[in-house]
Amino acid sequence: MNHDFLNRRKHERFSTAQALFIEVEGRSGGRESDNMVLRCEAVDISVGGLRIEVPEAIPAGARLNIAVPFGDWKDNLELAGKAMWCRPAEGCPGYWVGLQLEDACREDMERWCQVVYLMSRDRQASRSA
């Protein structure tokens, strides 16, 4: 099935199966403790965004805090994003959500770009082998 959202990408995406956590910020400006936190899986990633699989629908436009764990959580990345779309996942329960990354801590964004670069380099090396 070909969806319009697949054709609007600005950056090349790479398939992955990375566990991460998202915090959906409340729309009413309530307490942070009222925000929904979900464990999810990144399906594909790029420098500018991710497609994630979540157990519950997330409304388009929702602001998200994204925690990408590395090792024993000492070096996890903290990113910020916005849900651009949400659709039922194909072939599995839950939903796919397209996230656009927004300004976060400069160091974390640089590390995120490095992660994506390393994935692209590894992918190119495996193609030429």
Backbone bond lengths (Angstrom), bond angles and torsions (degrees), N, CA, C in turn:
res aa  C-N    CA-C-N  psi(-1)  N-CA   C-N-CA  omega(-1)  CA-C   N-CA-C  phi
1 M - - - 1.444 - - 1.526 108.26 -
2 N 1.309 117.40 129.79 1.454 122.17 -178.66 1.524 109.54 -101.43
3 H 1.340 116.89 117.39 1.458 121.90 179.38 1.518 109.72 -102.83
4 D 1.325 116.61 147.74 1.462 120.95 178.19 1.523 112.16 -57.74
5 F 1.346 117.41 -35.29 1.458 119.43 -175.61 1.519 111.96 -64.73
6 L 1.309 119.06 -20.63 1.458 121.39 178.95 1.521 111.67 -73.77
7 N 1.318 117.58 -22.17 1.454 121.46 -175.04 1.525 113.73 -95.97
8 R 1.322 118.95 -0.66 1.458 121.54 -176.28 1.527 112.78 -103.76
9 R 1.287 118.40 16.80 1.456 121.44 -176.34 1.515 111.70 -75.10
10 K 1.332 115.38 138.25 1.457 121.38 177.05 1.520 111.05 -92.35
11 H 1.341 117.31 -25.87 1.457 122.69 -175.35 1.524 109.50 -125.16
12 E 1.333 115.86 148.67 1.460 120.46 176.44 1.522 109.36 -63.95
13 R 1.334 115.95 138.45 1.460 121.22 179.70 1.512 110.05 -107.23
14 F 1.335 114.57 153.10 1.453 122.17 -179.37 1.514 109.18 -127.33
15 S 1.336 115.97 133.12 1.459 120.75 178.50 1.516 109.92 -66.19
16 T 1.323 115.25 145.58 1.457 121.09 179.02 1.520 108.61 -156.23
17 A 1.295 116.68 173.12 1.464 123.15 173.28 1.521 106.62 -141.37
18 Q 1.316 116.18 68.34 1.464 123.13 -175.19 1.523 110.04 -105.06
19 A 1.332 116.39 123.61 1.464 120.08 174.61 1.521 108.97 -73.06
20 L 1.322 116.10 140.99 1.457 121.16 174.46 1.512 109.29 -153.24
21 F 1.316 115.54 172.86 1.454 121.41 179.79 1.520 108.84 -123.60
22 I 1.326 115.22 141.77 1.458 119.83 176.05 1.522 108.98 -125.31
23 E 1.308 114.76 145.73 1.457 122.58 172.77 1.516 106.37 -114.44
24 V 1.328 116.33 120.53 1.461 121.62 179.12 1.518 107.17 -90.01
25 E 1.332 116.02 113.91 1.459 120.30 -177.96 1.517 110.17 -68.19
26 G 1.329 115.79 140.17 1.460 121.28 179.10 1.510 111.85 -66.80
27 R 1.315 116.33 142.47 1.464 121.00 -179.71 1.524 112.35 -77.68
28 S 1.318 116.52 -24.58 1.463 118.76 -173.67 1.518 113.05 -90.80
29 G 1.339 117.08 5.37 1.456 119.03 -179.85 1.517 112.29 71.19
30 G 1.336 116.79 23.95 1.458 121.13 -179.78 1.518 111.82 -72.47
31 R 1.314 115.16 -166.27 1.461 120.96 -179.00 1.520 110.73 -68.92
32 E 1.331 115.42 146.87 1.461 120.94 178.62 1.524 110.89 -60.90
33 S 1.328 117.47 -32.33 1.464 121.00 -179.57 1.528 111.90 -66.38
34 D 1.335 117.96 -15.71 1.462 121.74 177.67 1.529 112.58 -85.44
35 N 1.341 117.44 -9.07 1.460 120.99 -178.47 1.527 110.69 -68.55
36 M 1.336 116.06 142.88 1.456 122.18 178.04 1.531 109.08 -79.17
37 V 1.345 117.07 131.50 1.462 122.67 176.08 1.524 107.41 -116.43
38 L 1.344 116.27 129.12 1.464 121.72 -177.46 1.522 111.02 -127.79
39 R 1.327 116.24 139.60 1.461 120.83 168.16 1.518 105.74 -85.42
40 C 1.309 117.13 135.61 1.455 120.25 -178.69 1.518 110.02 -145.55
41 E 1.314 115.91 177.39 1.462 122.75 178.70 1.519 108.84 -120.54
42 A 1.326 116.18 131.96 1.457 120.21 171.00 1.524 107.14 -76.90
43 V 1.326 116.80 128.76 1.466 122.78 179.86 1.521 109.71 -92.67
44 D 1.327 116.14 -43.01 1.461 121.07 172.76 1.519 108.93 -150.20
45 I 1.338 114.93 156.95 1.464 120.44 -175.41 1.515 110.41 -135.89
46 S 1.325 115.55 157.26 1.462 122.59 171.52 1.520 107.02 -147.75
47 V 1.314 116.21 176.62 1.461 120.59 177.66 1.527 110.54 -59.77
48 G 1.325 117.29 -35.55 1.461 120.77 -174.11 1.508 116.57 -100.16
49 G 1.346 118.44 -4.05 1.453 117.86 -177.52 1.507 113.96 -177.93
50 L 1.328 114.46 -175.73 1.455 122.48 -179.10 1.520 109.31 -144.97
51 R 1.314 115.33 157.35 1.462 121.01 164.80 1.513 104.90 -114.66
52 I 1.325 116.51 124.77 1.453 121.03 -177.64 1.520 110.21 -118.89
53 E 1.324 115.29 157.17 1.459 122.34 173.99 1.520 106.96 -109.90
54 V 1.340 116.21 123.99 1.463 121.80 -177.15 1.526 110.15 -126.43
55 P 1.338 117.24 155.27 1.464 119.78 -179.85 1.526 113.82 -77.67
56 E 1.338 117.77 -20.26 1.464 122.24 -178.44 1.523 109.83 -127.10
57 A 1.324 116.07 149.46 1.464 120.39 177.97 1.528 110.16 -65.99
58 I 1.324 115.63 143.28 1.461 123.12 176.37 1.520 106.67 -120.74
59 P 1.321 118.39 127.23 1.465 119.51 -176.67 1.527 112.62 -67.09
60 A 1.331 115.81 140.99 1.466 120.46 174.26 1.519 108.44 -57.60
61 G 1.317 115.95 139.14 1.455 121.41 -179.10 1.520 113.75 94.63
62 A 1.339 117.41 -12.27 1.465 120.07 -179.57 1.525 110.32 -65.21
63 R 1.320 116.41 139.19 1.468 122.98 175.94 1.522 108.13 -87.28
64 L 1.339 115.47 138.01 1.457 120.67 -174.75 1.519 111.30 -129.97
65 N 1.315 115.49 143.78 1.456 122.46 166.77 1.518 105.51 -104.52
66 I 1.323 117.00 130.13 1.458 122.46 -172.25 1.521 108.74 -118.47
67 A 1.333 116.47 126.36 1.463 121.77 176.45 1.521 108.25 -111.03
68 V 1.328 116.13 118.58 1.465 122.24 178.82 1.524 106.87 -106.86
69 P 1.350 117.57 107.07 1.466 119.70 -176.21 1.521 112.63 -76.16
70 F 1.320 114.92 142.73 1.459 122.70 172.63 1.516 107.33 -132.82
71 G 1.324 116.27 135.85 1.460 120.41 177.86 1.512 111.40 57.41
72 D 1.313 116.53 -125.03 1.466 121.47 -177.70 1.529 112.20 -101.24
73 W 1.311 117.70 31.27 1.462 125.57 178.26 1.523 113.22 75.04
74 K 1.317 118.89 2.24 1.461 119.44 178.62 1.520 111.31 -71.92
75 D 1.317 116.92 -28.40 1.460 121.54 -175.90 1.525 112.76 -117.33
76 N 1.335 117.58 28.19 1.461 118.05 -177.17 1.527 111.16 -66.68
77 L 1.329 114.81 151.97 1.465 121.71 177.01 1.516 109.45 -90.40
78 E 1.306 116.59 140.09 1.462 122.59 174.81 1.522 106.69 -114.64
79 L 1.333 116.21 111.66 1.456 121.81 -178.32 1.523 110.00 -118.00
80 A 1.316 116.29 161.94 1.461 122.31 176.13 1.521 107.84 -120.42
81 G 1.322 116.16 145.66 1.452 118.98 -179.45 1.512 112.47 -155.79
82 K 1.315 113.82 179.25 1.460 122.16 -179.81 1.522 107.90 -135.57
83 A 1.333 116.73 133.72 1.466 121.42 175.93 1.525 108.13 -73.41
84 M 1.329 116.26 119.85 1.459 120.84 -178.80 1.524 111.72 -92.47
85 W 1.330 116.77 -31.79 1.459 122.20 178.98 1.525 108.78 -158.92
86 C 1.334 115.94 161.08 1.465 122.56 177.56 1.521 107.35 -146.00
87 R 1.345 116.03 128.90 1.467 121.70 -178.94 1.524 109.47 -141.88
88 P 1.343 117.58 154.06 1.466 118.82 174.46 1.536 109.82 -57.76
89 A 1.329 116.40 136.22 1.467 121.23 179.45 1.524 109.45 -69.19
90 E 1.318 115.78 144.72 1.462 120.91 179.05 1.521 109.64 -88.18
91 G 1.328 116.34 125.99 1.456 121.07 174.68 1.515 115.52 79.95
92 C 1.320 118.07 7.84 1.465 120.54 178.12 1.530 108.57 -157.96
93 P 1.336 116.69 159.59 1.466 118.40 178.18 1.529 110.46 -71.42
94 G 1.296 116.85 159.67 1.459 120.97 177.58 1.515 112.35 100.22
95 Y 1.325 115.03 -161.17 1.465 122.26 -173.59 1.519 110.58 -134.11
96 W 1.319 115.72 150.88 1.454 122.15 168.79 1.516 107.04 -99.86
97 V 1.323 115.61 137.62 1.459 121.60 178.76 1.523 107.96 -128.84
98 G 1.320 116.15 130.37 1.457 121.47 175.11 1.514 109.41 -91.62
99 L 1.333 116.70 122.51 1.460 121.76 -178.58 1.519 110.58 -110.63
100 Q 1.300 115.84 134.76 1.461 121.87 171.73 1.518 106.82 -103.43
101 L 1.335 116.64 124.89 1.455 119.74 179.06 1.518 110.04 -74.48
102 E 1.321 115.16 143.01 1.456 122.03 179.14 1.518 108.70 -120.62
103 D 1.309 115.81 177.52 1.460 119.88 -179.42 1.517 110.66 -55.70
104 A 1.301 114.84 129.67 1.461 122.62 175.16 1.521 106.09 -134.00
105 C 1.275 116.77 -166.19 1.457 121.45 175.64 1.532 108.98 -57.29
106 R 1.321 117.00 132.19 1.468 121.43 -176.81 1.527 111.74 -55.72
107 E 1.325 117.00 -44.02 1.464 120.59 -178.30 1.524 111.25 -62.32
108 D 1.346 117.08 -41.19 1.460 119.80 179.58 1.523 111.40 -68.12
109 M 1.336 117.89 -38.65 1.466 119.67 177.83 1.530 110.70 -65.85
110 E 1.332 117.28 -38.46 1.464 120.10 176.73 1.522 110.55 -63.79
111 R 1.335 116.92 -42.00 1.467 120.32 178.08 1.526 110.65 -65.13
112 W 1.340 117.65 -38.62 1.463 121.17 177.96 1.536 109.98 -61.72
113 C 1.318 116.69 -45.75 1.468 120.39 178.40 1.524 110.46 -60.83
114 Q 1.324 117.38 -37.20 1.467 121.38 177.94 1.530 110.53 -65.14
115 V 1.325 117.89 -42.24 1.471 121.69 177.88 1.523 109.99 -59.39
116 V 1.328 117.00 -47.52 1.469 120.91 -179.28 1.527 110.22 -65.04
117 Y 1.331 117.59 -41.47 1.464 121.00 177.99 1.533 111.10 -60.01
118 L 1.333 117.15 -45.46 1.468 120.48 -179.86 1.527 111.09 -62.90
119 M 1.336 116.71 -38.35 1.469 119.65 176.86 1.521 110.73 -63.67
120 S 1.334 117.46 -41.70 1.465 120.09 -179.16 1.523 110.46 -67.43
121 R 1.320 117.25 -39.01 1.467 121.04 178.77 1.526 110.52 -64.86
122 D 1.336 116.83 -44.58 1.463 120.77 178.66 1.525 110.90 -63.03
123 R 1.319 116.20 -38.32 1.465 120.67 179.74 1.530 110.72 -65.95
124 Q 1.334 117.08 -42.92 1.465 120.66 178.44 1.519 111.17 -65.65
125 A 1.334 117.30 -38.40 1.468 121.08 179.31 1.525 110.66 -65.05
126 S 1.333 117.43 -39.11 1.466 119.91 -179.43 1.528 111.19 -71.04
127 R 1.325 117.94 -28.96 1.470 121.12 177.38 1.523 111.64 -70.58
128 S 1.338 116.68 -36.26 1.458 119.89 -176.42 1.525 112.39 -87.28
129 A 1.329 117.56 -6.44 1.477 120.33 -179.62 1.511 111.74 -80.82
